[in-house]
Amino acid sequence: MTTQIDNDQITELAEMFNLLGETSRLKIILACLDEEQSVSSIKEKAGLSQSLASHHLRLLKAARLMKSRKEGKQVFYSVADEHIACVLKDMVDHVAEEGDHG
């Protein structure tokens, strides 16, 4: 059974996939897939400068793909919810699986 969504929701979904289509943003969200990460940890794992990591995190958070939590002066990011995590984990499993890719 296919879920019915309206044109605005289709546009929102396309924008989410577009955001995830950029390598740095995908690295960021994958770094946070299993557990929340500090901004400094995210920038190291993604190989980004502080300002570029912050820029990408703002975009991902605005698209509701990531959420943040502040602890003192440090900010921690995680995947927004289990829906996002499941989609990404399934896609990671898909590209990692052995066998016929044709």
Secondary structure as UniProt FT lines:
FT   HELIX           7..20
FT   HELIX           23..31
FT   STRAND          37..38
FT   HELIX           39..46
FT   HELIX           50..62
FT   TURN            63..64
FT   STRAND          66..71
FT   TURN            72..73
FT   STRAND          74..79
FT   HELIX           82..96
//
